Structures are given as C-alpha cells and as structure tokens.
Amino acid sequence: GNYQCEVSNPGDSRKSDPVRLAVSYEGSTTGFPVGSIIGFVAGVLFGLALATALGYLLLCTRTGRASGWCDLRELCCPAS
C-alpha cells in the first residue's frame, strides 16, 4: 500500500510524498522440503525390504535349502 510520513507541531504540519510498499512472504525455510522427506522415507523402506529379503535368503540357505527359497510355514510348523 501507499504510506506517508506526517509531522506536525503547533505552528505547522507537513506530509511526505507517498511511498508504495510491497511486502511478499516467501514462507519458512527452516523445515525440510517435502521431497527430501519422501526420499528419506522411501530409502528407509527400500533398505528394510532389502534387509528382510537378505535375511530370508540366509535363513533358508542355512536351514539346508540349497535353492534359497523356502516356505515359512515349514520353519514354524514342520510336517509330521
């Protein structure tokens, strides 16, 4: 908007020329960008999936299954 400075005393008063002041808001830059958060979460989920797959593969190969693939039901409930 337009702003003016006004000065007065008992003998006189004056106003400055109007000055247009434009204010813009850029937002807060203290937080993390949404893209960074999404990338971090995706990386963590990928890491967990990879660790789970490797753990499953190691479990199956160490229990005598050479192919590396086994049924988890066999590990907890062996057929009699």
PyMOL Python script that loads the backbone (N, CA, C, O; Angstrom):
from pymol import cmd

cmd.read_pdbstr("""\
ATOM      1  N   GLY A   1       0.815  -1.168   0.000  1.00  0.00           N
ATOM      2  CA  GLY A   1       0.000   0.000   0.000  1.00  0.00           C
ATOM      3  C   GLY A   1       0.867   1.243   0.000  1.00  0.00           C
ATOM      4  O   GLY A   1       2.095   1.166   0.048  1.00  0.00           O
ATOM      5  N   ASN A   2       0.213   2.377  -0.054  1.00  0.00           N
ATOM      6  CA  ASN A   2       0.900   3.662  -0.034  1.00  0.00           C
ATOM      7  C   ASN A   2       1.021   4.160   1.392  1.00  0.00           C
ATOM      8  O   ASN A   2       0.069   4.095   2.169  1.00  0.00           O
ATOM      9  N   TYR A   3       2.206   4.662   1.730  1.00  0.00           N
ATOM     10  CA  TYR A   3       2.469   5.178   3.073  1.00  0.00           C
ATOM     11  C   TYR A   3       3.066   6.574   2.970  1.00  0.00           C
ATOM     12  O   TYR A   3       3.779   6.900   2.020  1.00  0.00           O
ATOM     13  N   GLN A   4       2.751   7.399   3.988  1.00  0.00           N
ATOM     14  CA  GLN A   4       3.296   8.748   4.077  1.00  0.00           C
ATOM     15  C   GLN A   4       3.753   9.009   5.500  1.00  0.00           C
ATOM     16  O   GLN A   4       3.225   8.442   6.456  1.00  0.00           O
ATOM     17  N   CYS A   5       4.737   9.870   5.619  1.00  0.00           N
ATOM     18  CA  CYS A   5       5.199  10.298   6.928  1.00  0.00           C
ATOM     19  C   CYS A   5       4.598  11.681   7.189  1.00  0.00           C
ATOM     20  O   CYS A   5       4.672  12.567   6.338  1.00  0.00           O
ATOM     21  N   GLU A   6       4.009  11.857   8.361  1.00  0.00           N
ATOM     22  CA  GLU A   6       3.386  13.141   8.704  1.00  0.00           C
ATOM     23  C   GLU A   6       4.007  13.672   9.990  1.00  0.00           C
ATOM     24  O   GLU A   6       4.144  12.955  10.982  1.00  0.00           O
ATOM     25  N   VAL A   7       4.383  14.962   9.944  1.00  0.00           N
ATOM     26  CA  VAL A   7       4.979  15.631  11.097  1.00  0.00           C
ATOM     27  C   VAL A   7       4.182  16.899  11.360  1.00  0.00           C
ATOM     28  O   VAL A   7       3.835  17.641  10.441  1.00  0.00           O
ATOM     29  N   SER A   8       3.907  17.124  12.619  1.00  0.00           N
ATOM     30  CA  SER A   8       3.186  18.368  12.945  1.00  0.00           C
ATOM     31  C   SER A   8       3.661  18.915  14.278  1.00  0.00           C
ATOM     32  O   SER A   8       4.106  18.176  15.156  1.00  0.00           O
ATOM     33  N   ASN A   9       3.554  20.237  14.408  1.00  0.00           N
ATOM     34  CA  ASN A   9       3.805  20.926  15.667  1.00  0.00           C
ATOM     35  C   ASN A   9       2.795  22.068  15.749  1.00  0.00           C
ATOM     36  O   ASN A   9       2.037  22.266  14.800  1.00  0.00           O
ATOM     37  N   PRO A  10       2.757  22.811  16.821  1.00  0.00           N
ATOM     38  CA  PRO A  10       1.729  23.862  16.931  1.00  0.00           C
ATOM     39  C   PRO A  10       1.778  24.902  15.808  1.00  0.00           C
ATOM     40  O   PRO A  10       0.763  25.545  15.542  1.00  0.00           O
ATOM     41  N   GLY A  11       2.908  25.088  15.149  1.00  0.00           N
ATOM     42  CA  GLY A  11       2.980  26.123  14.123  1.00  0.00           C
ATOM     43  C   GLY A  11       2.798  25.621  12.707  1.00  0.00           C
ATOM     44  O   GLY A  11       2.475  26.415  11.824  1.00  0.00           O
ATOM     45  N   ASP A  12       2.995  24.316  12.444  1.00  0.00           N
ATOM     46  CA  ASP A  12       2.984  23.831  11.058  1.00  0.00           C
ATOM     47  C   ASP A  12       2.788  22.311  11.036  1.00  0.00           C
ATOM     48  O   ASP A  12       2.938  21.639  12.057  1.00  0.00           O
ATOM     49  N   SER A  13       2.456  21.791   9.871  1.00  0.00           N
ATOM     50  CA  SER A  13       2.394  20.335   9.668  1.00  0.00           C
ATOM     51  C   SER A  13       2.792  20.034   8.231  1.00  0.00           C
ATOM     52  O   SER A  13       2.515  20.817   7.323  1.00  0.00           O
ATOM     53  N   ARG A  14       3.434  18.909   8.036  1.00  0.00           N
ATOM     54  CA  ARG A  14       3.899  18.509   6.703  1.00  0.00           C
ATOM     55  C   ARG A  14       3.681  17.008   6.504  1.00  0.00           C
ATOM     56  O   ARG A  14       3.667  16.226   7.455  1.00  0.00           O
ATOM     57  N   LYS A  15       3.509  16.633   5.215  1.00  0.00           N
ATOM     58  CA  LYS A  15       3.408  15.219   4.821  1.00  0.00           C
ATOM     59  C   LYS A  15       4.448  14.951   3.747  1.00  0.00           C
ATOM     60  O   LYS A  15       4.706  15.793   2.887  1.00  0.00           O
ATOM     61  N   SER A  16       5.034  13.774   3.808  1.00  0.00           N
ATOM     62  CA  SER A  16       5.987  13.380   2.766  1.00  0.00           C
ATOM     63  C   SER A  16       5.235  12.926   1.526  1.00  0.00           C
ATOM     64  O   SER A  16       4.021  12.727   1.549  1.00  0.00           O
ATOM     65  N   ASP A  17       5.981  12.770   0.454  1.00  0.00           N
ATOM     66  CA  ASP A  17       5.386  12.182  -0.749  1.00  0.00           C
ATOM     67  C   ASP A  17       5.025  10.723  -0.438  1.00  0.00           C
ATOM     68  O   ASP A  17       5.703  10.077   0.361  1.00  0.00           O
ATOM     69  N   PRO A  18       3.970  10.207  -1.060  1.00  0.00           N
ATOM     70  CA  PRO A  18       3.590   8.810  -0.806  1.00  0.00           C
ATOM     71  C   PRO A  18       4.662   7.835  -1.317  1.00  0.00           C
ATOM     72  O   PRO A  18       5.285   8.048  -2.357  1.00  0.00           O
ATOM     73  N   VAL A  19       4.842   6.793  -0.566  1.00  0.00           N
ATOM     74  CA  VAL A  19       5.765   5.718  -0.935  1.00  0.00           C
ATOM     75  C   VAL A  19       4.969   4.422  -0.984  1.00  0.00           C
ATOM     76  O   VAL A  19       4.249   4.078  -0.047  1.00  0.00           O
ATOM     77  N   ARG A  20       5.116   3.712  -2.098  1.00  0.00           N
ATOM     78  CA  ARG A  20       4.413   2.422  -2.230  1.00  0.00           C
ATOM     79  C   ARG A  20       5.304   1.330  -1.651  1.00  0.00           C
ATOM     80  O   ARG A  20       6.469   1.195  -2.026  1.00  0.00           O
ATOM     81  N   LEU A  21       4.743   0.563  -0.740  1.00  0.00           N
ATOM     82  CA  LEU A  21       5.476  -0.507  -0.076  1.00  0.00           C
ATOM     83  C   LEU A  21       4.844  -1.842  -0.455  1.00  0.00           C
ATOM     84  O   LEU A  21       3.656  -2.070  -0.224  1.00  0.00           O
ATOM     85  N   ALA A  22       5.652  -2.716  -1.039  1.00  0.00           N
ATOM     86  CA  ALA A  22       5.172  -4.052  -1.416  1.00  0.00           C
ATOM     87  C   ALA A  22       5.859  -5.074  -0.518  1.00  0.00           C
ATOM     88  O   ALA A  22       7.086  -5.090  -0.418  1.00  0.00           O
ATOM     89  N   VAL A  23       5.077  -5.922   0.132  1.00  0.00           N
ATOM     90  CA  VAL A  23       5.599  -6.942   1.033  1.00  0.00           C
ATOM     91  C   VAL A  23       5.243  -8.301   0.453  1.00  0.00           C
ATOM     92  O   VAL A  23       4.094  -8.554   0.090  1.00  0.00           O
ATOM     93  N   SER A  24       6.237  -9.170   0.373  1.00  0.00           N
ATOM     94  CA  SER A  24       5.966 -10.535  -0.093  1.00  0.00           C
ATOM     95  C   SER A  24       6.457 -11.509   0.960  1.00  0.00           C
ATOM     96  O   SER A  24       7.428 -11.243   1.668  1.00  0.00           O
ATOM     97  N   TYR A  25       5.776 -12.635   1.055  1.00  0.00           N
ATOM     98  CA  TYR A  25       6.094 -13.663   2.040  1.00  0.00           C
ATOM     99  C   TYR A  25       6.609 -14.884   1.311  1.00  0.00           C
ATOM    100  O   TYR A  25       5.911 -15.441   0.463  1.00  0.00           O
ATOM    101  N   GLU A  26       7.820 -15.309   1.629  1.00  0.00           N
ATOM    102  CA  GLU A  26       8.446 -16.458   0.968  1.00  0.00           C
ATOM    103  C   GLU A  26       8.177 -17.770   1.688  1.00  0.00           C
ATOM    104  O   GLU A  26       8.459 -18.832   1.131  1.00  0.00           O
ATOM    105  N   GLY A  27       7.657 -17.740   2.875  1.00  0.00           N
ATOM    106  CA  GLY A  27       7.431 -18.961   3.643  1.00  0.00           C
ATOM    107  C   GLY A  27       8.645 -19.296   4.482  1.00  0.00           C
ATOM    108  O   GLY A  27       9.711 -18.699   4.328  1.00  0.00           O
ATOM    109  N   SER A  28       8.472 -20.240   5.354  1.00  0.00           N
ATOM    110  CA  SER A  28       9.538 -20.647   6.262  1.00  0.00           C
ATOM    111  C   SER A  28      10.533 -21.548   5.547  1.00  0.00           C
ATOM    112  O   SER A  28      10.140 -22.473   4.836  1.00  0.00           O
ATOM    113  N   THR A  29      11.808 -21.281   5.732  1.00  0.00           N
ATOM    114  CA  THR A  29      12.845 -22.120   5.133  1.00  0.00           C
ATOM    115  C   THR A  29      13.576 -22.932   6.195  1.00  0.00           C
ATOM    116  O   THR A  29      14.636 -23.495   5.923  1.00  0.00           O
ATOM    117  N   THR A  30      13.016 -22.999   7.409  1.00  0.00           N
ATOM    118  CA  THR A  30      13.694 -23.724   8.483  1.00  0.00           C
ATOM    119  C   THR A  30      13.410 -25.218   8.448  1.00  0.00           C
ATOM    120  O   THR A  30      14.185 -25.991   9.013  1.00  0.00           O
ATOM    121  N   GLY A  31      12.330 -25.654   7.807  1.00  0.00           N
ATOM    122  CA  GLY A  31      11.986 -27.075   7.772  1.00  0.00           C
ATOM    123  C   GLY A  31      12.589 -27.770   6.564  1.00  0.00           C
ATOM    124  O   GLY A  31      13.197 -27.134   5.702  1.00  0.00           O
ATOM    125  N   PHE A  32      12.413 -29.076   6.512  1.00  0.00           N
ATOM    126  CA  PHE A  32      12.900 -29.857   5.383  1.00  0.00           C
ATOM    127  C   PHE A  32      11.883 -29.793   4.250  1.00  0.00           C
ATOM    128  O   PHE A  32      10.680 -29.782   4.510  1.00  0.00           O
ATOM    129  N   PRO A  33      12.340 -29.751   2.996  1.00  0.00           N
ATOM    130  CA  PRO A  33      11.411 -29.803   1.868  1.00  0.00           C
ATOM    131  C   PRO A  33      10.696 -31.156   1.831  1.00  0.00           C
ATOM    132  O   PRO A  33      11.243 -32.173   2.258  1.00  0.00           O
ATOM    133  N   VAL A  34       9.478 -31.148   1.319  1.00  0.00           N
ATOM    134  CA  VAL A  34       8.668 -32.368   1.273  1.00  0.00           C
ATOM    135  C   VAL A  34       9.365 -33.450   0.450  1.00  0.00           C
ATOM    136  O   VAL A  34       9.309 -34.627   0.805  1.00  0.00           O
ATOM    137  N   GLY A  35      10.014 -33.065  -0.636  1.00  0.00           N
ATOM    138  CA  GLY A  35      10.713 -34.045  -1.472  1.00  0.00           C
ATOM    139  C   GLY A  35      11.813 -34.771  -0.719  1.00  0.00           C
ATOM    140  O   GLY A  35      12.029 -35.964  -0.931  1.00  0.00           O
ATOM    141  N   SER A  36      12.510 -34.059   0.161  1.00  0.00           N
ATOM    142  CA  SER A  36      13.569 -34.692   0.956  1.00  0.00           C
ATOM    143  C   SER A  36      12.990 -35.708   1.924  1.00  0.00           C
ATOM    144  O   SER A  36      13.556 -36.784   2.114  1.00  0.00           O
ATOM    145  N   ILE A  37      11.870 -35.372   2.532  1.00  0.00           N
ATOM    146  CA  ILE A  37      11.232 -36.286   3.487  1.00  0.00           C
ATOM    147  C   ILE A  37      10.748 -37.539   2.765  1.00  0.00           C
ATOM    148  O   ILE A  37      10.936 -38.652   3.256  1.00  0.00           O
ATOM    149  N   ILE A  38      10.129 -37.361   1.604  1.00  0.00           N
ATOM    150  CA  ILE A  38       9.630 -38.508   0.839  1.00  0.00           C
ATOM    151  C   ILE A  38      10.798 -39.392   0.398  1.00  0.00           C
ATOM    152  O   ILE A  38      10.708 -40.617   0.472  1.00  0.00           O
ATOM    153  N   GLY A  39      11.882 -38.785  -0.057  1.00  0.00           N
ATOM    154  CA  GLY A  39      13.059 -39.556  -0.458  1.00  0.00           C
ATOM    155  C   GLY A  39      13.663 -40.331   0.696  1.00  0.00           C
ATOM    156  O   GLY A  39      14.072 -41.480   0.530  1.00  0.00           O
ATOM    157  N   PHE A  40      13.722 -39.708   1.869  1.00  0.00           N
ATOM    158  CA  PHE A  40      14.266 -40.376   3.053  1.00  0.00           C
ATOM    159  C   PHE A  40      13.404 -41.574   3.433  1.00  0.00           C
ATOM    160  O   PHE A  40      13.930 -42.659   3.686  1.00  0.00           O
ATOM    161  N   VAL A  41      12.091 -41.390   3.477  1.00  0.00           N
ATOM    162  CA  VAL A  41      11.182 -42.484   3.848  1.00  0.00           C
ATOM    163  C   VAL A  41      11.270 -43.615   2.825  1.00  0.00           C
ATOM    164  O   VAL A  41      11.292 -44.787   3.200  1.00  0.00           O
ATOM    165  N   ALA A  42      11.321 -43.275   1.542  1.00  0.00           N
ATOM    166  CA  ALA A  42      11.434 -44.307   0.506  1.00  0.00           C
ATOM    167  C   ALA A  42      12.747 -45.077   0.654  1.00  0.00           C
ATOM    168  O   ALA A  42      12.771 -46.296   0.486  1.00  0.00           O
ATOM    169  N   GLY A  43      13.828 -44.380   0.965  1.00  0.00           N
ATOM    170  CA  GLY A  43      15.115 -45.043   1.168  1.00  0.00           C
ATOM    171  C   GLY A  43      15.099 -45.990   2.346  1.00  0.00           C
ATOM    172  O   GLY A  43      15.641 -47.093   2.273  1.00  0.00           O
ATOM    173  N   VAL A  44      14.475 -45.559   3.441  1.00  0.00           N
ATOM    174  CA  VAL A  44      14.381 -46.421   4.627  1.00  0.00           C
ATOM    175  C   VAL A  44      13.548 -47.661   4.316  1.00  0.00           C
ATOM    176  O   VAL A  44      13.930 -48.772   4.683  1.00  0.00           O
ATOM    177  N   LEU A  45      12.419 -47.480   3.647  1.00  0.00           N
ATOM    178  CA  LEU A  45      11.574 -48.630   3.302  1.00  0.00           C
ATOM    179  C   LEU A  45      12.299 -49.590   2.357  1.00  0.00           C
ATOM    180  O   LEU A  45      12.197 -50.807   2.506  1.00  0.00           O
ATOM    181  N   PHE A  46      13.023 -49.045   1.397  1.00  0.00           N
ATOM    182  CA  PHE A  46      13.790 -49.900   0.483  1.00  0.00           C
ATOM    183  C   PHE A  46      14.865 -50.668   1.247  1.00  0.00           C
ATOM    184  O   PHE A  46      15.071 -51.856   1.001  1.00  0.00           O
ATOM    185  N   GLY A  47      15.542 -50.004   2.160  1.00  0.00           N
ATOM    186  CA  GLY A  47      16.568 -50.663   2.969  1.00  0.00           C
ATOM    187  C   GLY A  47      15.996 -51.775   3.823  1.00  0.00           C
ATOM    188  O   GLY A  47      16.595 -52.844   3.941  1.00  0.00           O
ATOM    189  N   LEU A  48      14.835 -51.529   4.421  1.00  0.00           N
ATOM    190  CA  LEU A  48      14.186 -52.570   5.227  1.00  0.00           C
ATOM    191  C   LEU A  48      13.776 -53.761   4.368  1.00  0.00           C
ATOM    192  O   LEU A  48      13.942 -54.910   4.776  1.00  0.00           O
ATOM    193  N   ALA A  49      13.241 -53.486   3.181  1.00  0.00           N
ATOM    194  CA  ALA A  49      12.847 -54.578   2.287  1.00  0.00           C
ATOM    195  C   ALA A  49      14.066 -55.391   1.858  1.00  0.00           C
ATOM    196  O   ALA A  49      14.005 -56.619   1.800  1.00  0.00           O
ATOM    197  N   LEU A  50      15.162 -54.716   1.562  1.00  0.00           N
ATOM    198  CA  LEU A  50      16.384 -55.415   1.168  1.00  0.00           C
ATOM    199  C   LEU A  50      16.939 -56.255   2.318  1.00  0.00           C
ATOM    200  O   LEU A  50      17.341 -57.400   2.111  1.00  0.00           O
ATOM    201  N   ALA A  51      16.962 -55.697   3.518  1.00  0.00           N
ATOM    202  CA  ALA A  51      17.456 -56.438   4.684  1.00  0.00           C
ATOM    203  C   ALA A  51      16.576 -57.648   4.974  1.00  0.00           C
ATOM    204  O   ALA A  51      17.083 -58.714   5.323  1.00  0.00           O
ATOM    205  N   THR A  52      15.263 -57.493   4.832  1.00  0.00           N
ATOM    206  CA  THR A  52      14.341 -58.606   5.054  1.00  0.00           C
ATOM    207  C   THR A  52      14.570 -59.710   4.022  1.00  0.00           C
ATOM    208  O   THR A  52      14.604 -60.891   4.368  1.00  0.00           O
ATOM    209  N   ALA A  53      14.725 -59.324   2.759  1.00  0.00           N
ATOM    210  CA  ALA A  53      14.952 -60.320   1.708  1.00  0.00           C
ATOM    211  C   ALA A  53      16.272 -61.057   1.929  1.00  0.00           C
ATOM    212  O   ALA A  53      16.334 -62.276   1.772  1.00  0.00           O
ATOM    213  N   LEU A  54      17.321 -60.329   2.290  1.00  0.00           N
ATOM    214  CA  LEU A  54      18.608 -60.985   2.548  1.00  0.00           C
ATOM    215  C   LEU A  54      18.537 -61.890   3.775  1.00  0.00           C
ATOM    216  O   LEU A  54      19.109 -62.980   3.770  1.00  0.00           O
ATOM    217  N   GLY A  55      17.853 -61.456   4.810  1.00  0.00           N
ATOM    218  CA  GLY A  55      17.682 -62.289   5.998  1.00  0.00           C
ATOM    219  C   GLY A  55      16.918 -63.555   5.686  1.00  0.00           C
ATOM    220  O   GLY A  55      17.276 -64.629   6.168  1.00  0.00           O
ATOM    221  N   TYR A  56      15.883 -63.447   4.897  1.00  0.00           N
ATOM    222  CA  TYR A  56      15.087 -64.605   4.491  1.00  0.00           C
ATOM    223  C   TYR A  56      15.939 -65.571   3.666  1.00  0.00           C
ATOM    224  O   TYR A  56      15.885 -66.785   3.862  1.00  0.00           O
ATOM    225  N   LEU A  57      16.718 -65.020   2.749  1.00  0.00           N
ATOM    226  CA  LEU A  57      17.583 -65.854   1.922  1.00  0.00           C
ATOM    227  C   LEU A  57      18.623 -66.582   2.776  1.00  0.00           C
ATOM    228  O   LEU A  57      18.855 -67.776   2.584  1.00  0.00           O
ATOM    229  N   LEU A  58      19.246 -65.875   3.711  1.00  0.00           N
ATOM    230  CA  LEU A  58      20.225 -66.514   4.595  1.00  0.00           C
ATOM    231  C   LEU A  58      19.578 -67.569   5.478  1.00  0.00           C
ATOM    232  O   LEU A  58      20.159 -68.632   5.696  1.00  0.00           O
ATOM    233  N   LEU A  59      18.401 -67.295   5.982  1.00  0.00           N
ATOM    234  CA  LEU A  59      17.691 -68.254   6.822  1.00  0.00           C
ATOM    235  C   LEU A  59      17.403 -69.529   6.045  1.00  0.00           C
ATOM    236  O   LEU A  59      17.589 -70.633   6.557  1.00  0.00           O
ATOM    237  N   CYS A  60      16.956 -69.375   4.825  1.00  0.00           N
ATOM    238  CA  CYS A  60      16.623 -70.548   4.015  1.00  0.00           C
ATOM    239  C   CYS A  60      17.862 -71.340   3.626  1.00  0.00           C
ATOM    240  O   CYS A  60      17.829 -72.571   3.626  1.00  0.00           O
ATOM    241  N   THR A  61      18.953 -70.660   3.296  1.00  0.00           N
ATOM    242  CA  THR A  61      20.156 -71.394   2.892  1.00  0.00           C
ATOM    243  C   THR A  61      20.828 -72.055   4.086  1.00  0.00           C
ATOM    244  O   THR A  61      21.438 -73.112   3.923  1.00  0.00           O
ATOM    245  N   ARG A  62      20.743 -71.486   5.261  1.00  0.00           N
ATOM    246  CA  ARG A  62      21.385 -72.077   6.446  1.00  0.00           C
ATOM    247  C   ARG A  62      20.556 -73.214   7.042  1.00  0.00           C
ATOM    248  O   ARG A  62      21.065 -73.988   7.853  1.00  0.00           O
ATOM    249  N   THR A  63      19.291 -73.323   6.651  1.00  0.00           N
ATOM    250  CA  THR A  63      18.476 -74.430   7.152  1.00  0.00           C
ATOM    251  C   THR A  63      18.498 -75.610   6.179  1.00  0.00           C
ATOM    252  O   THR A  63      17.696 -76.533   6.315  1.00  0.00           O
ATOM    253  N   GLY A  64      19.411 -75.591   5.194  1.00  0.00           N
ATOM    254  CA  GLY A  64      19.595 -76.743   4.315  1.00  0.00           C
ATOM    255  C   GLY A  64      18.844 -76.683   3.016  1.00  0.00           C
ATOM    256  O   GLY A  64      18.806 -77.680   2.295  1.00  0.00           O
ATOM    257  N   ARG A  65      18.261 -75.600   2.691  1.00  0.00           N
ATOM    258  CA  ARG A  65      17.541 -75.485   1.426  1.00  0.00           C
ATOM    259  C   ARG A  65      18.454 -74.776   0.435  1.00  0.00           C
ATOM    260  O   ARG A  65      18.612 -73.556   0.487  1.00  0.00           O
ATOM    261  N   ALA A  66      19.050 -75.540  -0.462  1.00  0.00           N
ATOM    262  CA  ALA A  66      20.077 -75.011  -1.363  1.00  0.00           C
ATOM    263  C   ALA A  66      19.518 -73.988  -2.340  1.00  0.00           C
ATOM    264  O   ALA A  66      20.243 -73.101  -2.790  1.00  0.00           O
ATOM    265  N   SER A  67      18.248 -74.102  -2.670  1.00  0.00           N
ATOM    266  CA  SER A  67      17.694 -73.178  -3.652  1.00  0.00           C
ATOM    267  C   SER A  67      17.569 -71.767  -3.094  1.00  0.00           C
ATOM    268  O   SER A  67      17.498 -70.800  -3.853  1.00  0.00           O
ATOM    269  N   GLY A  68      17.543 -71.647  -1.786  1.00  0.00           N
ATOM    270  CA  GLY A  68      17.408 -70.324  -1.191  1.00  0.00           C
ATOM    271  C   GLY A  68      15.970 -69.900  -0.973  1.00  0.00           C
ATOM    272  O   GLY A  68      15.732 -68.854  -0.369  1.00  0.00           O
ATOM    273  N   TRP A  69      15.015 -70.660  -1.436  1.00  0.00           N
ATOM    274  CA  TRP A  69      13.604 -70.313  -1.261  1.00  0.00           C
ATOM    275  C   TRP A  69      12.942 -71.398  -0.422  1.00  0.00           C
ATOM    276  O   TRP A  69      13.121 -72.589  -0.674  1.00  0.00           O
ATOM    277  N   CYS A  70      12.201 -70.987   0.545  1.00  0.00           N
ATOM    278  CA  CYS A  70      11.520 -71.951   1.399  1.00  0.00           C
ATOM    279  C   CYS A  70      10.188 -71.373   1.842  1.00  0.00           C
ATOM    280  O   CYS A  70       9.904 -70.193   1.633  1.00  0.00           O
ATOM    281  N   ASP A  71       9.398 -72.201   2.442  1.00  0.00           N
ATOM    282  CA  ASP A  71       8.093 -71.795   2.945  1.00  0.00           C
ATOM    283  C   ASP A  71       8.228 -71.540   4.439  1.00  0.00           C
ATOM    284  O   ASP A  71       8.680 -72.418   5.174  1.00  0.00           O
ATOM    285  N   LEU A  72       7.851 -70.373   4.893  1.00  0.00           N
ATOM    286  CA  LEU A  72       7.971 -70.045   6.315  1.00  0.00           C
ATOM    287  C   LEU A  72       7.117 -70.968   7.175  1.00  0.00           C
ATOM    288  O   LEU A  72       7.426 -71.167   8.350  1.00  0.00           O
ATOM    289  N   ARG A  73       6.051 -71.535   6.619  1.00  0.00           N
ATOM    290  CA  ARG A  73       5.215 -72.458   7.395  1.00  0.00           C
ATOM    291  C   ARG A  73       5.998 -73.716   7.751  1.00  0.00           C
ATOM    292  O   ARG A  73       5.733 -74.335   8.782  1.00  0.00           O
ATOM    293  N   GLU A  74       6.953 -74.101   6.917  1.00  0.00           N
ATOM    294  CA  GLU A  74       7.779 -75.276   7.216  1.00  0.00           C
ATOM    295  C   GLU A  74       8.702 -75.015   8.401  1.00  0.00           C
ATOM    296  O   GLU A  74       9.026 -75.938   9.148  1.00  0.00           O
ATOM    297  N   LEU A  75       9.126 -73.770   8.578  1.00  0.00           N
ATOM    298  CA  LEU A  75      10.052 -73.447   9.661  1.00  0.00           C
ATOM    299  C   LEU A  75       9.359 -73.463  11.015  1.00  0.00           C
ATOM    300  O   LEU A  75       9.943 -73.895  12.009  1.00  0.00           O
ATOM    301  N   CYS A  76       8.121 -72.994  11.058  1.00  0.00           N
ATOM    302  CA  CYS A  76       7.439 -72.933  12.353  1.00  0.00           C
ATOM    303  C   CYS A  76       6.567 -74.162  12.603  1.00  0.00           C
ATOM    304  O   CYS A  76       6.342 -74.528  13.757  1.00  0.00           O
ATOM    305  N   CYS A  77       6.088 -74.785  11.574  1.00  0.00           N
ATOM    306  CA  CYS A  77       5.182 -75.927  11.732  1.00  0.00           C
ATOM    307  C   CYS A  77       5.625 -77.055  10.800  1.00  0.00           C
ATOM    308  O   CYS A  77       4.989 -77.262   9.767  1.00  0.00           O
ATOM    309  N   PRO A  78       6.691 -77.794  11.124  1.00  0.00           N
ATOM    310  CA  PRO A  78       7.159 -78.852  10.214  1.00  0.00           C
ATOM    311  C   PRO A  78       6.111 -79.951  10.055  1.00  0.00           C
ATOM    312  O   PRO A  78       5.387 -80.294  10.990  1.00  0.00           O
ATOM    313  N   ALA A  79       6.058 -80.483   8.850  1.00  0.00           N
ATOM    314  CA  ALA A  79       5.111 -81.574   8.578  1.00  0.00           C
ATOM    315  C   ALA A  79       5.578 -82.823   9.307  1.00  0.00           C
ATOM    316  O   ALA A  79       6.771 -83.124   9.347  1.00  0.00           O
ATOM    317  N   SER A  80       4.610 -83.557   9.893  1.00  0.00           N
ATOM    318  CA  SER A  80       4.995 -84.759  10.648  1.00  0.00           C
ATOM    319  C   SER A  80       4.766 -86.017   9.850  1.00  0.00           C
ATOM    320  O   SER A  80       5.037 -87.115  10.337  1.00  0.00           O
TER     321      SER A  80
END
""", "prot")
cmd.dss("prot")
cmd.show_as("cartoon", "prot")
cmd.util.cbc("prot")
cmd.orient("prot")
